[in-house]
Amino acid sequence: MLLELKGLEVNYGGIRAVKGIDLEVREGELVCLIGANGAGKSTTLRAVCGLLAARAGSVRYAGADIAGMPVHELPRRGLVMVPEGRGIFGQLTVEENLAMGAFTRSDADIARDLERRYETFPRLKERRGQTAGTLSGGEQQMLAIGRALMARPKLLLLDEPSMGLAPRLVTKIFEIVREIAAQGVTILLVEQNARLALEVASRGYVMESGNLTLAGGSAELLANPKVREAYLGEAAA
């Protein structure tokens, strides 16, 4: 098991935001975590990355308990997050942002990986010398994902990659997510757009008010009347 959460509880702003959840992601999987805004999805990812302390329970990654591990150590172990809001360095150029993604590396393949990122994101290559803060929202999301990939992640955590994007760009971003998964990168995707998330994922979890209320294969969840009514905008039969 690449990622295993057991009884995870997390407080956020004085509120018990995550209430004892169990969640698993196997190596090579693309798993999604869906739910309404405020359900506790992003808080869960922040706890996995050590940005928030767990109140109780455990977070195991690649067989090791990583609770309390320094945040900067996790990318060295292959655990990388693309945060909600992208978190790019707005005053740096596109290429400087991508280079920052490889800060944990000292191997000879960094330049080659940079060119691979430009192959995946041709628009970024066109803007490689442009200040990142002047990019469009979709371009910034591509940059945030590209920067994360420069770390050569084993597990990529994606937090709301469609947020604030035009529909055509959302479609493009999810095509890229599918491509990354096909290349063998394990992904845990947090996303409010339940339909798109379940269409790219093999399995999913549904989170409500800090609890996991449903789990199963994506096709099963897409067919579930509760999911269809609450998250896909379809009336109950």
PyMOL commands that set and color helices and strands:
alter all, ss='L'
color gray80, all
select helices_A, chain A and resi 41-48+71-73+75-77+94-100+110-120+122-126+132-134+137-149+167-182+194-200+218-223+225-231
alter helices_A, ss='H'
color red, helices_A
select strands_A, chain A and resi 3-12+15-25+30-34+54-61+64-65+79-82+155-159+186-191+203-208+211-217
alter strands_A, ss='S'
color yellow, strands_A
deselect
rebuild
show_as cartoon
